Amino acid sequence: MIRIVYHASTHDGRNALLACIAALSLVLSACGSATAPTATPAPARSSAQTVPVTASEFAFDIAQTTFKAHTPYTFMITNAGAVPHEWVLMEQGAMHEHSAHDMMTSVSAEELTAGAQVSRQLTFDAPGTYEIACRLPGHYEAGMKTTITVEE
């Protein structure tokens, strides 16, 4: 342990303070080097398969429509259209339920504005038939939906 004693009668206050700070800095830097080095963690590697999806007026262009259950996917959704769109993944036939319970994942119109790109990660728990749709008024009816299949 280092003990620094300051006597006001023998030292100028400013010089003593600077000397104390310098000594303390040296001690702390020496102590710091004895500790374990810090490191920036490497980014986690994603094993998810990337699936590009393009939204436009009034359709989804998706590179893949058949998926495997229990496999992670990252959907990269790009709005190439001139107006906002939604991207809702749900069980087929749930369009008119308008319940968050029926949606597996979604991207809101506030997120998917014209020119925006958004990603969502998803692992399908079970095989089945699902639908990707835009629920904005008139978009679904204009054909902005696509069916996907999940196999075991």
N, C-alpha and C positions, 0 to 999 in steps of 0.2 A: 504494500500500500504506500502511496506517495502522499506526503502531508505537506501542504503549502501553507506557510505562515506569512502573514502580511503584517508589517509594522508600519503604521502611518508615519511615525516620527523619523524613520530612516529612509523611506522610499517615496518618490513622487507617485501619487495615486494612479495616474494614467499609465506610466511605465510598468508599475507592478501589475496592474490589471492585464496589460498586453502580455507580460511575461507569463502570468497564470494561464491565460487563454492559450498561448503557444505551447506551454508544458502540457496542459490538459489535452490539446489536440494531438500531440505526439503520443501520449499515453493511450488515448482512445483509438488512434489509428493502429497502434501496435496491438491493442486488444482485438480490434476488428479483424486483423489478419489471422488471428488465432481461431476465429470462429469458422464454421463451415461456409464455403463459398456459396453465393446465391446463383441461381441459374434461371433463365426464362424457360418455362416448359415448352417443349416442342408441340406444335399443333397436333391435336388428335387426328389420327387417320380415320377417315370415314370409309366404312365398307359398304355404304349405301350406293346403289346403282342410280345414276342421274338420268332422269326422264325429262327431256325438254317438252314444254307445252306452250303453244302460241295461241293467244286469244285475239280475235278480231271481230269485226261486225259480220255476221253473228254466228261464229263457229269457233270450235277448238280444234287446233291441229296438234295431234299428239303422236309422237314417234312410235309408241308402243301401246297396245290395248290388251295384252295378255300378261298377267303378273303371277308371281309365285307367293303363296302364303308364307309367312314367317321370314320373309326376305326384306331387308330395309331398302327403301327407295327415297330418293330426293327428287321431288317434282320442282323443276325450274320453270316457273310460269312467267311468260313475257306478254305484255299487252301491246300488240302491234297495231291496235285499232286507234281510232280517234276519240273514243269515249271510254269512260271507266267501265269495268266489268267486275263481276264476282267470279270466284272459282270455288265451287262447292263440290266436295266428294262425299257421296251418300249412297245408301243402299238404293238400288233401282226401285222406282215407284214412290220414293219418299218426297218427291218434289212438292207436293201440295200439303205436306205435314207442317212445314215451316217451323220445325222444332230443332233446337240445337242438339237434342238427343239423337236425332236422325243423321246429323252430319258427322262424318268421320274426321274431317278437317276442312278448313275453308280459308279463303283470302277475301277480305272485304273490298268493296268498291273504293273505299278510301285508300286502301293499300295498292290496288291494281288500277291506278290511273293510267291514262294514255302514256305509253313509253316506259312504264315501270316494269321492273323484274323482281319477282318475289319467289322465295323457295319455301317448301314445306317438306318435312321428313315424315315418313309414314311406313309402318310395317303392317301389312294386312294380317289379321289374326285368323281369318277363316276363308275358305274358298267361297265364291259367290259371284253374283253379277252386281256391279255397281255402276253409278252414273256420275259423270262430271258435268256440272251445269252452272249456268249463270242464272240466278234467281231474280235479277233486276226486271222490273215490269216490261214485258214485251220481248225480252231477250230469249228466254226459254222457248216461248211460243214461236219465235222466229228461227228456231233450230239451234240455239246455242247450248248444245248438250252432246254428249258422246257416251257410249256404253263401254265399260271395260270388264274384263273377266279375270277372276283370281282363281288359280288352280292350286291343288295341294302340292 
